[in-house]
Amino acid sequence: MGNAMNYEPWSETRASAIIATHLGREGPMMPILHDLQHVFGYVPDEAIPLIATALNETGAEVYGVVTFYHDFRRSLPGRHVLKLCQAEACQACGSDELAARAKSALGIGFGETTPDGRVTLEPIYCLGLCSLSPSAMLDGEIVARIDSARLDELLAETDL
């Protein structure tokens, strides 16, 4: 699997430049949030008032969008991000047991990062591989037909 991305440290100047690139388009909030997360690894709380001002929205409206969508992070992720599908097809094929195994092995829950900053564990709701379930994503690479042995291999890859 690939290594986690190297993110830039928070910069109000950089965030403002990202926001400015989207101001002329229709519905700019989602692209702004995605670009901020791509650059910083998460959507920093400090960016919320910048976005709100630029889009003539309230901070509460921007915060609501950030917290509503599962894919937006509010803190820096670990060096590796493991996403386990929690949609119905994957649940029917054992993803709940795999999630419990990953949580136990890492000592964290969904939305958390190991204390050493190595792995962030996140739920994801459908990778479109229902016929190959359960599925997961490690550092942006999709892995299908996960069983406990394959999950253990993925977790071992995060030790590298």
C-alpha distance (Angstrom), angle and dihedral (degrees) to the residues before:
residue distance angle dihedral
M1 . . .
G2 3.78 . .
N3 3.75 123.9 .
A4 3.76 121.0 -102.2
M5 3.75 115.5 -92.3
N6 3.79 121.2 -94.4
Y7 3.78 105.8 -118.6
E8 3.78 128.5 -154.5
P9 3.80 118.5 -115.3
W10 3.81 116.0 -105.8
S11 3.79 113.1 -77.4
E12 3.79 124.3 173.3
T13 3.80 89.3 -155.5
R14 3.82 92.1 53.4
A15 3.82 91.9 44.9
S16 3.80 91.5 50.1
A17 3.81 90.0 51.1
I18 3.82 90.7 51.2
I19 3.80 91.1 49.5
A20 3.80 91.8 48.0
T21 3.81 92.5 55.7
H22 3.81 90.2 63.4
L23 3.80 102.0 41.4
G24 3.80 95.9 97.7
R25 3.79 95.5 54.0
E26 3.77 130.6 87.2
G27 3.81 113.7 -102.7
P28 3.80 97.1 7.0
M29 3.81 100.1 170.3
M30 3.82 99.1 85.0
P31 3.82 95.0 45.8
I32 3.81 89.3 47.8
L33 3.80 92.1 51.3
H34 3.82 92.4 46.5
D35 3.81 92.0 49.5
L36 3.80 92.7 47.3
Q37 3.80 90.2 51.9
H38 3.80 91.3 45.9
V39 3.80 91.2 54.1
F40 3.82 101.5 36.3
G41 3.82 100.6 26.0
Y42 3.79 91.3 -118.7
V43 3.79 140.9 26.2
P44 3.80 103.9 -90.4
D45 3.81 116.6 -140.5
E46 3.81 86.7 -128.2
A47 3.81 89.1 65.1
I48 3.81 94.5 58.4
P49 3.83 97.2 77.9
L50 3.82 90.2 43.5
I51 3.80 90.7 54.8
A52 3.79 92.7 43.2
T53 3.80 92.9 52.3
A54 3.81 93.8 45.0
L55 3.82 92.8 49.4
N56 3.81 96.5 37.5
E57 3.81 90.0 -119.7
T58 3.79 130.7 128.1
G59 3.77 120.5 -99.1
A60 3.80 87.1 -119.6
E61 3.81 91.2 58.5
V62 3.80 92.3 51.2
Y63 3.81 91.7 44.1
G64 3.81 89.1 50.3
V65 3.80 91.7 55.8
V66 3.82 92.7 46.8
T67 3.79 92.9 50.3
F68 3.81 96.3 40.1
Y69 3.81 96.4 60.3
H70 3.81 114.9 69.1
D71 3.78 93.6 -149.0
F72 3.81 95.5 65.7
R73 3.79 115.4 88.3
R74 3.79 123.4 -153.9
S75 3.80 95.7 -160.7
L76 3.78 136.4 39.2
P77 3.82 111.6 -79.8
G78 3.78 126.0 -129.5
R79 3.79 122.2 -94.4
H80 3.81 87.1 -90.3
V81 3.80 128.0 35.7
L82 3.79 117.5 -153.6
K83 3.80 114.8 -168.8
L84 3.79 118.2 -170.4
C85 3.79 118.5 -162.1
Q86 3.78 112.6 -118.1
A87 3.80 98.9 178.8
E88 3.80 120.5 124.9
A89 3.81 98.7 -97.2
C90 3.80 92.0 51.7
Q91 3.81 91.0 44.5
A92 3.80 89.2 53.7
C93 3.81 88.3 54.5
G94 3.80 97.2 48.7
S95 3.80 108.4 -83.0
D96 3.82 91.5 136.7
E97 3.80 90.5 61.2
L98 3.81 91.0 45.4
A99 3.80 90.7 50.5
A100 3.81 90.4 50.9
R101 3.82 89.8 48.9
A102 3.84 92.4 50.0
K103 3.80 92.7 46.1
S104 3.79 90.6 50.2
A105 3.82 94.4 45.7
L106 3.81 92.9 48.0
G107 3.80 96.9 36.2
I108 3.81 91.7 -131.3
G109 3.78 140.0 96.4
F110 3.76 132.0 -128.8
G111 3.80 112.3 -61.3
E112 3.79 92.3 25.2
T113 3.79 135.2 108.7
T114 3.79 126.1 -141.4
P115 3.82 111.9 -102.2
D116 3.82 90.4 -112.1
G117 3.83 90.4 56.4
R118 3.79 91.7 -118.2
V119 3.83 103.5 121.8
T120 3.79 137.6 19.0
L121 3.80 113.7 -160.6
E122 3.79 116.5 -151.2
P123 3.78 136.3 172.1
I124 3.77 117.3 -127.1
Y125 3.77 124.7 -166.0
C126 3.80 109.3 -137.0
L127 3.76 127.2 -20.5
G128 3.81 90.5 -166.7
L129 3.79 93.5 -107.8
C130 3.79 97.9 109.9
S131 3.81 92.8 141.7
L132 3.82 89.5 52.4
S133 3.79 97.3 44.9
P134 2.87 144.9 -172.1
S135 3.77 94.4 50.2
A136 3.77 138.3 173.6
M137 3.77 142.3 -179.5
L138 3.80 124.5 -132.1
D139 3.80 116.2 -169.4
G140 3.80 91.0 -22.3
E141 3.80 96.2 -48.4
I142 3.80 117.0 116.0
V143 3.78 119.5 -131.8
A144 3.82 120.3 -168.4
R145 3.79 134.1 -161.8
I146 3.78 95.0 26.5
D147 3.79 117.8 -172.5
S148 3.79 128.1 173.4
A149 3.82 92.7 -86.9
R150 3.82 92.5 50.6
L151 3.81 90.5 46.3
D152 3.81 89.3 53.4
E153 3.83 88.7 51.4
L154 3.82 90.9 51.7
L155 3.78 91.3 49.3
A156 3.81 89.9 49.3
E157 3.82 89.1 53.2
T158 3.81 89.1 59.8
D159 3.82 88.9 61.1
L160 3.80 91.2 66.2
